[in-house]
Amino acid sequence: MKNRFFLLLAVLCLNSMACRDKGFVDEYSGIIHRGQKDIAIREVSLDTLFVDASHTSLDGEWHLNGDKLYFIDRSLVGVKEFALDGQYIGSHIERGRGPNEVLQSMLAGDFTGIGDFVAMDRGWTVSLFNKDFEKKKSYLLFEDLDNDAQVWDDLMKNPDPEEHRMYEFFINSKCIRFLKDQIIIPVITEHVDYNGFYKTANSQNFWLASYNFLMIDIENGKTGKLFGHYPPIFRESNMPAFSLLNFDTGDGYLYCSYGADSLIYVRDVEGKLVKCMGFAASSVKGKYPETSTFEEYSQYSMQHRKKYGYYKQIKAVNGYLFRSYKKDGDAGYGLQIYKGENLVGDVDFAEELYVIGYAEGFYYGVLPVDMEAERFRIVRFKL
């Protein structure tokens, strides 16, 4: 790991010198890696809870808020509420134009520290609900910005990563989070000449200068700042199939992990990169193939993800940070457990397990849906 980190610093310095000539400051230059590897947790005992999924689309995102489980349906409008024992309690939010309804199905959601719920739908509308799921605010992405057609025309000819309208919700991430009083939304530009699908000079600039996140002040309906760039590993090799970012917030920080990168990047409430942590899983070799064209990406990305290991969901909860990963080939999955900045656990699983929260002495997680029986599989464990 130390050799990998010193190589990373060397690349950072070279990129930083090249960027200063263009007025660009590389936020990764000089970033400090913290933490130790002291793995004491190699296995956990799982209790499995089966939850009837017949009244859902089976596709969605689980949250644990307080002592309740919530399923955000990505194909059908609504949030399903369950007790910790899996008993169905009820449904919230319906399709429509009413005061507490939304027009399209939800892509992602999160609960705030005071119990409010925020969701983004497929029409790029962000809605804020109170703890009783009554709508308080709604905001259409970038609705407060100038919609001059000339801006669009100029961006098509001359892509500018500093321009908000270059971006849209990064739908593959399927995640939004609250950080302090701001909603954090993952964004990406799919500009025909400014993306990472083609190995060109523009793609190098894309990995260097394009942003990953957008802040939104939902209370005031204001578009906030863009922040966060792709880490240097993507400048070394063009591999969009493994660029998917996963992130979570906790204790006033944003934790971000990328598919191809063993490091975890930590940002403060202003979005500033303050440190990195994390260690590579021994079963993830990280020798990823490059992609030169969009056609190659479309044809081979699924094959590559099946063949190579990469890092997946991340969750900060109860003083721990959990990160799931896929191992190389058909070797299965793993779950890294960090306490503070230190790697204290690495547990093997036959299937992917991602953690959703903590309640009544147990950590709760989700296994892949049992499609044949139409049921969800919720697990709980202790550390």
C-alpha positions as CSV (number, residue, x, y, z in Angstrom):
1,M,0.0,0.0,0.0
2,K,2.8,2.4,0.8
3,N,4.4,2.0,-2.6
4,R,1.0,2.7,-4.2
5,F,0.6,5.8,-2.1
6,F,4.0,7.3,-2.9
7,L,3.4,6.6,-6.6
8,L,0.1,8.4,-6.3
9,L,1.9,11.4,-4.7
10,A,4.3,11.5,-7.6
11,V,1.5,11.5,-10.1
12,L,-0.3,14.2,-8.1
13,C,2.8,16.5,-8.2
14,L,3.2,16.1,-12.0
15,N,-0.4,16.8,-12.6
16,S,-0.4,19.7,-10.3
17,M,2.5,21.4,-12.1
18,A,0.8,20.9,-15.4
19,C,-2.4,22.4,-14.1
20,R,-1.0,25.5,-12.5
21,D,-0.1,26.8,-16.0
22,K,-3.8,26.7,-16.8
23,G,-4.9,28.3,-13.6
24,F,-6.2,25.0,-12.2
25,V,-5.3,24.0,-8.6
26,D,-5.2,20.2,-8.1
27,E,-7.0,19.6,-4.8
28,Y,-5.3,16.2,-4.5
29,S,-1.8,17.6,-4.5
30,G,-0.3,16.9,-1.1
31,I,-3.3,15.2,0.4
32,I,-2.4,13.2,3.4
33,H,-3.3,9.5,3.8
34,R,-4.2,8.5,7.4
35,G,-5.0,5.4,9.2
36,Q,-3.6,2.0,9.9
37,K,-4.5,-1.6,9.0
38,D,-5.3,-3.6,12.1
39,I,-7.9,-6.2,11.1
40,A,-9.5,-7.9,14.1
41,I,-12.9,-8.7,12.6
42,R,-12.9,-11.5,10.0
43,E,-16.5,-12.7,10.4
44,V,-19.9,-11.7,11.7
45,S,-23.0,-13.7,12.5
46,L,-26.0,-12.7,10.4
47,D,-29.6,-12.9,11.3
48,T,-31.7,-12.9,8.2
49,L,-35.2,-11.3,7.9
50,F,-37.4,-12.0,4.9
51,V,-39.7,-9.2,3.9
52,D,-42.6,-9.5,1.4
53,A,-41.8,-7.4,-1.7
54,S,-44.9,-8.3,-3.8
55,H,-46.3,-4.8,-3.5
56,T,-43.1,-3.2,-4.8
57,S,-41.2,-3.1,-8.1
58,L,-38.3,-4.9,-6.2
59,D,-36.0,-2.1,-7.4
60,G,-35.1,0.5,-4.8
61,E,-33.0,1.9,-2.0
62,W,-33.3,0.9,1.7
63,H,-32.9,3.3,4.6
64,L,-33.0,2.8,8.4
65,N,-34.3,5.9,10.2
66,G,-34.8,5.7,13.9
67,D,-36.4,2.3,14.6
68,K,-38.1,1.9,11.1
69,L,-37.0,0.5,7.8
70,Y,-37.9,2.4,4.6
71,F,-37.9,1.2,1.0
72,I,-37.7,3.9,-1.7
73,D,-39.2,2.4,-4.8
74,R,-37.3,3.5,-7.9
75,S,-39.9,2.3,-10.4
76,L,-43.1,3.0,-8.5
77,V,-43.8,6.2,-6.7
78,G,-43.7,5.9,-2.9
79,V,-41.9,5.0,0.2
80,K,-42.8,1.8,2.0
81,E,-42.4,1.7,5.8
82,F,-41.6,-1.4,7.8
83,A,-40.9,-2.2,11.5
84,L,-37.5,-3.7,12.4
85,D,-39.0,-7.2,12.4
86,G,-40.1,-6.7,8.8
87,Q,-43.8,-6.1,9.4
88,Y,-45.4,-3.8,6.8
89,I,-46.6,-0.5,8.4
90,G,-47.7,1.6,5.4
91,S,-46.9,3.6,2.3
92,H,-46.1,7.3,1.9
93,I,-46.1,9.7,-1.1
94,E,-48.2,8.9,-4.2
95,R,-48.1,9.9,-7.8
96,G,-49.9,13.1,-8.7
97,R,-50.1,16.9,-8.5
98,G,-51.4,17.1,-5.0
99,P,-49.6,19.0,-2.2
100,N,-47.9,15.8,-0.9
101,E,-47.4,14.0,-4.2
102,V,-44.8,13.7,-6.9
103,L,-45.2,13.3,-10.6
104,Q,-42.5,10.7,-11.2
105,S,-40.8,7.8,-9.4
106,M,-37.9,8.5,-7.1
107,L,-34.3,7.8,-7.9
108,A,-32.8,8.5,-4.5
109,G,-33.6,9.8,-1.1
110,D,-32.3,10.4,2.4
111,F,-33.4,11.4,5.9
112,T,-32.1,14.5,7.7
113,G,-31.0,14.7,11.3
114,I,-34.4,16.0,12.4
115,G,-36.4,13.3,10.5
116,D,-37.3,15.2,7.3
117,F,-37.1,13.2,4.1
118,V,-35.7,14.4,0.8
119,A,-36.1,12.7,-2.6
120,M,-35.1,13.2,-6.2
121,D,-37.4,12.0,-8.9
122,R,-36.8,11.1,-12.5
123,G,-37.8,14.6,-13.6
124,W,-34.8,16.0,-11.7
125,T,-37.2,17.5,-9.1
126,V,-35.9,17.5,-5.5
127,S,-38.7,17.4,-2.9
128,L,-38.4,18.0,0.9
129,F,-40.9,16.3,3.2
130,N,-41.4,16.6,6.9
131,K,-41.3,13.6,9.2
132,D,-45.0,12.9,8.4
133,F,-44.1,12.9,4.7
134,E,-45.9,16.2,4.1
135,K,-44.2,18.2,1.4
136,K,-42.4,21.3,2.5
137,K,-40.4,22.4,-0.5
138,S,-39.7,21.4,-4.1
139,Y,-36.9,22.4,-6.4
140,L,-36.3,21.6,-10.1
141,L,-32.6,21.1,-10.7
142,F,-31.0,24.4,-11.9
143,E,-34.4,26.2,-12.1
144,D,-32.9,29.3,-10.5
145,L,-30.1,29.6,-13.1
146,D,-30.2,31.6,-16.3
147,N,-31.8,29.5,-19.1
148,D,-30.5,31.6,-21.9
149,A,-30.3,29.5,-25.1
150,Q,-27.1,31.2,-26.0
151,V,-25.5,29.6,-22.9
152,W,-26.4,26.2,-24.2
153,D,-25.0,27.0,-27.7
154,D,-21.8,28.2,-26.2
155,L,-21.4,25.1,-24.0
156,M,-21.9,22.8,-27.0
157,K,-19.0,24.5,-28.8
158,N,-16.8,25.2,-25.9
159,P,-17.4,22.9,-22.9
160,D,-16.7,24.6,-19.6
161,P,-16.5,22.4,-16.4
162,E,-17.1,25.5,-14.3
163,E,-20.6,26.0,-15.8
164,H,-23.4,24.4,-13.7
165,R,-25.5,23.6,-16.8
166,M,-22.8,21.3,-18.1
167,Y,-24.0,18.7,-15.5
168,E,-26.9,16.5,-14.8
169,F,-27.8,14.1,-12.0
170,F,-25.4,11.1,-12.1
171,I,-28.2,8.5,-12.3
172,N,-25.8,5.5,-12.0
173,S,-24.9,6.6,-8.5
174,K,-28.5,6.6,-7.3
175,C,-27.7,8.4,-4.1
176,I,-28.3,11.9,-2.5
177,R,-27.4,12.9,1.0
178,F,-27.7,15.7,3.5
179,L,-24.6,17.4,4.8
180,K,-25.3,20.0,7.4
181,D,-28.1,22.1,5.7
182,Q,-27.2,21.3,2.1
183,I,-28.3,18.4,-0.1
184,I,-25.4,16.8,-1.9
185,I,-26.2,15.5,-5.4
186,P,-23.8,13.5,-7.6
187,V,-23.4,15.0,-11.0
188,I,-21.8,14.2,-14.3
189,T,-21.4,15.8,-17.7
190,E,-22.4,13.8,-20.7
191,H,-21.3,16.4,-23.2
192,V,-20.7,14.8,-26.5
193,D,-17.1,16.2,-26.6
194,Y,-16.4,16.3,-22.9
195,N,-16.6,13.0,-21.1
196,G,-14.5,10.0,-20.2
197,F,-15.8,7.5,-22.8
198,Y,-13.1,8.4,-25.3
199,K,-9.4,8.3,-24.7
200,T,-8.5,11.8,-26.0
201,A,-7.0,15.0,-24.7
202,N,-10.5,16.1,-23.7
203,S,-11.1,12.9,-21.7
204,Q,-7.9,13.7,-19.7
205,N,-9.3,17.1,-19.0
206,F,-12.6,15.5,-18.0
207,W,-11.0,13.3,-15.4
208,L,-8.9,16.3,-14.1
209,A,-11.4,19.2,-14.1
210,S,-15.0,18.0,-14.2
211,Y,-16.9,18.0,-10.9
212,N,-18.5,15.1,-9.0
213,F,-20.9,16.9,-6.6
214,L,-23.4,19.7,-6.4
215,M,-24.7,21.5,-3.3
216,I,-28.4,22.5,-3.2
217,D,-29.9,24.8,-0.6
218,I,-33.4,23.3,-0.6
219,E,-34.8,25.6,2.0
220,N,-34.1,28.6,-0.2
221,G,-34.4,26.9,-3.6
222,K,-30.8,27.8,-4.5
223,T,-28.2,26.0,-6.6
224,G,-25.0,25.8,-4.6
225,K,-21.4,25.2,-5.6
226,L,-19.9,22.4,-7.7
227,F,-17.1,20.6,-5.9
228,G,-15.0,17.5,-5.9
229,H,-13.0,16.1,-8.8
230,Y,-12.1,12.5,-9.9
231,P,-9.0,11.2,-8.1
232,P,-5.7,10.9,-10.0
233,I,-6.1,7.1,-10.8
234,F,-8.5,8.0,-13.6
235,R,-5.9,10.3,-15.2
236,E,-3.5,7.5,-15.2
237,S,-5.8,5.2,-17.1
238,N,-9.1,5.8,-19.0
239,M,-11.5,3.4,-17.4
240,P,-15.1,4.8,-17.2
241,A,-16.5,1.3,-16.4
242,F,-15.0,1.6,-12.9
243,S,-15.6,5.3,-12.3
244,L,-18.9,4.9,-10.4
245,L,-18.7,6.9,-7.2
246,N,-20.4,6.0,-3.9
247,F,-20.6,8.3,-1.0
248,D,-22.2,8.9,2.4
249,T,-22.2,11.6,5.0
250,G,-21.8,11.4,8.8
251,D,-20.4,13.5,11.7
252,G,-20.1,16.5,9.4
253,Y,-18.0,14.8,6.7
254,L,-18.6,13.4,3.3
255,Y,-16.9,10.1,2.5
256,C,-16.4,9.2,-1.1
257,S,-15.2,6.0,-2.7
258,Y,-14.7,5.2,-6.4
259,G,-14.9,1.8,-8.1
260,A,-11.3,1.6,-9.2
261,D,-9.7,3.4,-6.3
262,S,-8.8,1.7,-3.0
263,L,-8.6,5.0,-1.2
264,I,-11.5,6.8,0.5
265,Y,-11.6,10.6,0.3
266,V,-13.0,12.7,3.1
267,R,-14.5,16.2,2.6
268,D,-15.7,18.8,5.1
269,V,-19.1,20.6,5.2
270,E,-17.8,23.0,2.5
271,G,-16.8,20.2,0.2
272,K,-13.1,20.7,0.7
273,L,-10.9,17.6,0.5
274,V,-9.2,17.2,3.9
275,K,-7.7,13.8,3.9
276,C,-7.8,10.3,2.4
277,M,-7.9,6.9,4.1
278,G,-8.6,3.3,3.2
279,F,-6.7,0.2,2.1
280,A,-6.9,-2.1,-0.9
281,A,-8.7,-5.5,-0.5
282,S,-6.2,-8.3,-1.2
283,S,-8.8,-9.9,-3.6
284,V,-9.0,-6.7,-5.7
285,K,-5.9,-6.5,-7.8
286,G,-6.8,-3.2,-9.5
287,K,-5.4,-4.1,-13.0
288,Y,-8.2,-2.6,-15.0
289,P,-8.4,-2.4,-18.9
290,E,-8.6,0.9,-20.6
291,T,-11.5,2.0,-22.8
292,S,-10.8,4.1,-25.9
293,T,-14.2,4.6,-27.4
294,F,-17.9,4.7,-26.2
295,E,-18.5,1.6,-28.3
296,E,-15.9,-0.3,-26.3
297,Y,-17.5,0.9,-23.1
298,S,-20.9,-0.2,-24.2
299,Q,-19.7,-3.6,-25.4
300,Y,-17.3,-4.6,-22.6
301,S,-18.2,-2.7,-19.4
302,M,-20.4,-5.5,-18.0
303,Q,-17.8,-8.1,-18.9
304,H,-15.1,-6.1,-17.2
305,R,-17.1,-5.6,-14.1
306,K,-17.7,-9.3,-13.9
307,K,-14.1,-10.1,-14.3
308,Y,-12.4,-7.5,-12.1
309,G,-12.9,-6.6,-8.5
310,Y,-14.0,-3.0,-7.5
311,Y,-15.3,-1.0,-4.6
312,K,-19.0,-0.4,-4.1
313,Q,-21.4,1.0,-1.5
314,I,-20.1,3.0,1.5
315,K,-22.0,3.8,4.7
316,A,-21.0,5.8,7.7
317,V,-22.9,4.8,10.9
318,N,-22.4,4.7,14.6
319,G,-18.7,5.6,14.5
320,Y,-17.9,3.0,11.8
321,L,-17.5,3.3,8.1
322,F,-18.5,0.2,6.0
323,R,-17.4,-0.3,2.4
324,S,-18.6,-3.3,0.3
325,Y,-16.5,-4.6,-2.6
326,K,-16.6,-7.2,-5.3
327,K,-13.6,-9.5,-5.6
328,D,-11.8,-10.4,-8.8
329,G,-13.7,-13.0,-11.0
330,D,-16.2,-15.2,-9.2
331,A,-14.5,-15.1,-5.8
332,G,-17.5,-13.4,-4.1
333,Y,-17.7,-10.2,-2.1
334,G,-16.3,-8.5,0.9
335,L,-17.1,-5.8,3.5
336,Q,-14.4,-3.6,4.9
337,I,-15.0,-2.1,8.3
338,Y,-13.3,1.1,9.4
339,K,-13.2,2.5,12.9
340,G,-12.2,6.1,12.6
341,E,-9.4,6.0,9.9
342,N,-8.3,2.5,10.7
343,L,-9.2,-0.7,8.8
344,V,-10.4,-3.0,11.6
345,G,-12.5,-5.5,9.7
346,D,-12.6,-7.4,6.4
347,V,-15.4,-10.0,6.1
348,D,-16.0,-12.4,3.2
349,F,-19.5,-13.0,1.8
350,A,-20.8,-15.0,-1.1
351,E,-23.2,-12.2,-2.0
352,E,-22.9,-8.4,-1.8
353,L,-24.0,-7.0,1.6
354,Y,-24.3,-3.3,2.1
355,V,-25.0,-1.7,5.4
356,I,-28.0,0.7,5.9
357,G,-27.9,1.7,9.5
358,Y,-27.9,0.9,13.2
359,A,-30.7,0.3,15.7
360,E,-31.2,-1.3,19.1
361,G,-27.7,-2.7,19.3
362,F,-27.6,-4.2,15.7
363,Y,-26.2,-3.1,12.4
364,Y,-28.6,-3.6,9.6
365,G,-27.8,-4.5,6.0
366,V,-29.3,-5.7,2.7
367,L,-28.6,-8.7,0.6
368,P,-29.7,-9.0,-3.1
369,V,-33.4,-9.5,-3.6
370,D,-34.8,-13.0,-3.8
371,M,-36.5,-12.5,-7.2
372,E,-38.1,-15.9,-7.4
373,A,-39.9,-15.6,-4.0
374,E,-40.4,-11.9,-4.4
375,R,-39.0,-11.0,-1.1
376,F,-36.3,-8.8,0.4
377,R,-33.5,-10.1,2.6
378,I,-32.6,-7.8,5.5
379,V,-29.8,-8.9,7.8
380,R,-28.6,-7.7,11.1
381,F,-25.4,-8.3,13.0
382,K,-23.3,-7.2,16.0
383,L,-19.6,-6.1,16.0
